[in-house]
Amino acid sequence: PEAALGSAPEGVGEGTGQEEGSPAAPPEVEPKFRRSPAPQVEGLSVAAIEKAIERPTRFLRVPVKVYETPDELGRAFGISVPDDVKWLSYQGRVGLVASNLNSTLEVQQALWHEMFHAGLRRVLRIGSQAYEKELSRLALTNKNVTERAEQWRREFGTDFATTLKDTGWAADDIPRMVKLTSYEEALADLSGENAEIKG
């Protein structure tokens, strides 16, 4: 199947993320990609990335595997992926593409990004009132979150809205979920960059 582009958070569409009264969405709105914004220089080796992630992945419950190329990752996950994909989170596992990752810093940012998503899901149901309230509060009190969220919506908002529609979300819920998803992705990116967030 064709994968939805952008970086939709893992778990959206699992049913528990929608308010009572909304039709249940199919179990997968994903996969979530991170893509390269510019032409790539030569990537890292699989061995170099595996060495870089050996210690931090000990603390992750989500399995992480490194693949040499996007094609190799796509075959392993059984989906189509773009040639510039850096990493992918899908069905409870994470894949990293060595040929598109240029530094160990990028690798570390990928892991922190995914750890943010995993931690959030331990305390909040995706799409719930508590989820909306907390993400909105953080966005309103942090200009960097708001700006990064606006950038995400410009790049991925239309594709993600289409994905939500195709997977059964009610039309009235889609703009809200696009906005909240952009907040979550902004926070995950900033956590990976070790940026300051108030709140």
Buried (B, 14 or more C-beta within 10 A) or exposed (E): EEBBBBBBBBBBBBBEBBEEEBEEBEEBBBBBBBBBEEEEEEBBBBEBBBEBBEEBBEEBEBEBBBBEBBBBBBEEBEBEBEBBBBBBBBEEBBBBBBBBBBEBEBBBBBBBBBBBBBEBBEEBBBBBEEBBEBBEEBBEEBEBBBEBBBBBBEBBBEBBBEBBEEBBBBEEBBEEBBBBBBBBBBBBBBBBBEBEEEE
